[in-house]
Every structure is written in C-alpha cells, then in structure tokens.
Amino acid sequence: MSVPIADQITDIVRAIVAEVLAVPAGELATDTDLREVEGTDSIKVLRLIARIEREYDVELEDDDVFGVSTIADVAGVVRKALDG
C-alpha cells in the first residue's frame, strides 16, 4: 500500500524541520506551532524554508510561508507550490 503524496510531503517537511531546529522528529506533531519550538529564530526559519525549496525545487511565496505556523500548514504551502 502506498503512502498518499500529502502524507509524504508532511513527513519530509517534519524531517527537515526536525533537522534544522535540532528537535527529534517524533516530538513534532503536524499541529506544532513552529514559533513555539525552543530555539527557533528568524535565521532558522529562513534556513528551513530554503531547505524545503531545495528539496522540492520550488520557490515558496513569502506571503504564503510567513502566514503559516505549523508543519501541516507548511506542507500545504509546498503542495500548493507543486500544484501551481
């Protein structure tokens, strides 16, 4: 049985967030507010977005990215960019 694309995107986004923010992926729920993760700052958020853009070879719109706060929200922005 294959994993739905949306779930794959969410899992990859979660892994990137975990790596960039130095937090175990298992501690990050899809509804985790990334602004609340200890040690998160604007530089790490920019790194996070850059990593996601490289992973998917997309350019995420600033308005979309900075208007979201959870892993699920970020995955939704990635899906939107891939569909567009």
C-alpha positions in Angstrom: 0.0 0.0 0.0 1.5 3.4 -1.0 1.6 6.4 1.2 -0.5 9.4 -0.1 1.5 12.2 -1.5 0.2 14.7 1.1 1.5 12.4 3.9 4.9 12.1 2.2 5.2 15.9 1.9 4.2 16.3 5.6 6.8 13.6 6.6 9.6 15.2 4.6 8.7 18.7 5.9 8.7 17.3 9.5 12.1 15.7 9.0 13.6 19.0 7.6 12.1 21.0 10.5 13.5 18.5 13.0 16.9 18.7 11.5 17.1 22.5 11.1 15.6 23.1 14.6 17.6 20.3 16.2 14.5 18.6 17.6 13.6 14.9 17.4 11.0 14.4 14.6 8.9 12.3 17.0 8.4 15.4 19.2 6.9 17.4 16.3 3.2 16.9 15.7 1.7 18.2 12.5 -0.1 20.9 14.5 3.1 22.0 16.4 3.4 25.8 16.2 6.9 26.2 14.9 7.2 29.6 16.5 6.9 27.9 19.9 9.7 25.4 19.4 12.6 26.2 21.7 15.5 27.8 19.9 13.5 28.8 16.8 14.6 32.2 15.4 14.3 34.0 12.1 17.6 32.7 10.7 16.5 29.1 11.4 13.1 29.7 9.8 14.9 31.1 6.7 17.1 28.0 6.6 14.1 25.8 7.0 12.3 27.4 4.0 15.5 27.3 1.9 15.9 23.6 2.6 12.3 22.8 1.7 12.6 24.8 -1.5 15.7 22.9 -2.5 14.1 19.6 -1.6 11.1 20.2 -3.8 12.8 22.5 -6.4 10.1 25.2 -5.8 10.1 28.8 -4.8 7.6 29.3 -2.0 5.8 32.7 -1.9 6.8 34.8 1.1 3.2 35.7 1.8 2.3 32.0 2.0 5.3 31.0 4.1 5.1 33.7 6.6 1.4 33.4 7.0 1.6 29.8 8.4 2.9 28.4 11.6 2.5 24.6 11.7 4.1 21.7 9.9 0.8 20.9 8.3 0.5 24.5 7.1 4.0 24.5 5.6 3.2 21.1 3.9 0.1 22.8 2.5 2.2 25.6 1.1 4.5 23.1 -0.5 1.6 21.2 -2.1 0.2 24.5 -3.4 3.6 25.3 -5.0 3.9 21.9 -6.5 0.3 22.1 -7.9 0.9 25.6 -9.3 
